[in-house]
Amino acid sequence: MKSGGKKTRIVLYSASIILVLFYIIVMWWGITPKVGIEYKMYYITHELSDWPGYGRLSYKLGTKEICTSYKDRNGSPYTWDVCVRKGQGWNREQYDGSVSNASESYIYYLPEKNADNVTYTIEVKNVTGAVKVYADDKQIGEFEKDGTYSFKAGNAVSDKLFTIKFETERGSSFTLWSTCLE
């Protein structure tokens, strides 16, 4: 009878050790998930605010996008490229451009190829104060009134996140109408 109890304990201890190892592996996968950058930025770090789930941050240089909603006020879909790479700092529902609603607003790009000395061009409206523009944490320019602006934004590296940050003065805002990285 004693040898039967010993075998049972060995089986139970072995099963417990296997189960603990399995839980450790699952916890490791949860801490270090191997997912796409869009998934990670939307669901894990919450950096993307409007990722539709089927879009990609992947970006062909020189593509101009209109930064507004997917549908117009009448509910009809737009036929042009809509800015889907907006991060934090933008109003959620908008039809006439993307309105900044925080002191820092972000646009993300994931270039498909390397490019030296890229130019970042924007069209802005309804500017109420000074706005500084950063590319990967380096200030590339600023604007204080409506218009179209182009900034030298440095180098873009294939499949490496390229971040544009707009920093507004307290109480200031602007409407981003279009954006283009070329």
N, C-alpha and C positions, 0 to 999 in steps of 0.2 A: 504494500500500500504506500510506503514511503517513496519508493522509486517512481510510482505513478504521479505523486504530488510534485516531485522534483522535476519531472518532465513537463508537467503543466506549468510550473513556475517559469521554466526556461522558455517555453513557447510564449507565455504572456509577457515576460521581460523582452524577448526578441521583438514581439509585435509592438510593444511600447516604444522601444528604441527606433524601430522603423517608422512609426507614426511621428515621433518627435523629429526625426531627420526630415520627414516629408514636410512637416509644418515649418521647419527652418528654411527649407528650399522655397516654399510658397511665400514666406515672409520676405526672403531675399528678392524673389521675382517682383513682389509688390513694391519694394524699395527702389529697385533698379529695373524698371520696365523697359523692354526693347520695343518701343512704339515709334511711329512717325513723329516728326517735329510738330506738325499741326495738332495731332492728338494730344501730345504732351502739353503744348502751349494752351490748348483750350480746356482740357479736362483735368490736368494735374497742376500746372502753375497758374492757370486762369489768366494768362496774358492776352489771349485773343478774345475779343468780345463778341464778334459776329461770325465765327467760323461756321459755315453752313453744313459741314459734315461731308460734303462731296467736293469742295474746292481744294486747291492746293496753293501753298505759298510759293511754290516753284514759279519762277518768273522769267519770261523772255525779255531781255533788255530792249527798251524802246517801245513797250506797249503802254499806251496812255489809257488810264482808267478814270471813270467818273465815280467820285466817292459819294454815293447816295444809296437809297434803298433798292431792293430788287424789283419793286413795282412802283409805278407812279401813283398819284393820288386817286386815280380811277381804278386801280387794281390791275392795270395792264402791265405785263413784264417789259423791262427795258431790253433793247437789242444790242447795246454797247457793253463793253467790259465794265463791270461794276467792281469797285474796290472792296475785296473780301479779306484783305490782310490787315484790317484795323485792329489795333490792340486796345488797351484801356484808355479812357479819357475822351470818349466820343459819345454823343447822344445816341440812344439805341434806335429810335424811330425818327427818321428824317427823310425828306423827299427832295429837298433842294440843297444838295451837298451834305457834308458831314460836319456837324457843329461840335467844336471842342467844348467840354464841360468840366475840365479839370486843369490844374496847373501844368500837368504833363500829359501829352497825348502821343500815342505811338502808331507807327506804320511799320510792318515787317515785310521783308523780301527774302526769298531764298533763290538767288540767281542760279540759272541752269549752267552757266559757263563763267569762266574768269574774265574780268574786264578791268583794264587800268583806267584811272581817271574818269570814273563815271560821273554823269551830270544828273542831278536830281531837280526836276522841274515841277512846280506846283502852280495852280491857279487858286487864289484865295479871295474871299469876299467877306463883307461885314466884319472887318478887323477893328477891334476896339482896344488898342494898346499894342505895345511891343511884343513880338514873338521871336524867340531864338530857335534856330533849327540846328539839330545835332545829327550827325551820322556816326553810328557806333561810338557814342559818347564824346565825339570831337565836334566842337561848334563849327558849322560850315557857313553860317550866315544868320540874318534876321530880317524881319519886315515889320512895318508899322501901318501899312495901308493896303487897300485892295489892289490886286494886280496879278501878273504872272511873274514868277521868280525862278531863276535857275541858279543852282549852287554846285560847285565842284565838291563831290562827296567822297573822293578817294578811290580805293580799289575794291572791287567786288570779287569774292572768291566763291567758286562753284560749290553749291550745297552747304555753304556756311551762312548762318543767319545774318542779314544786313538790317540794322535797326535805324529807323528815322524817329527822332524824338522832337516834339514841339513843346517848348516851355513858355508859358504865358505869364505875364505879370499878374498879380492878384486882382481878381475881378475882370480880367480881360478875356476875350474869346475871339474866335474867328471861324469861318466856314471854309473847309477844304473842299473845293469844287472838283479839281482833278489832280492827278499825281502821275508822274512818269519817271522811271529810272532808266537812263540810257547811257 
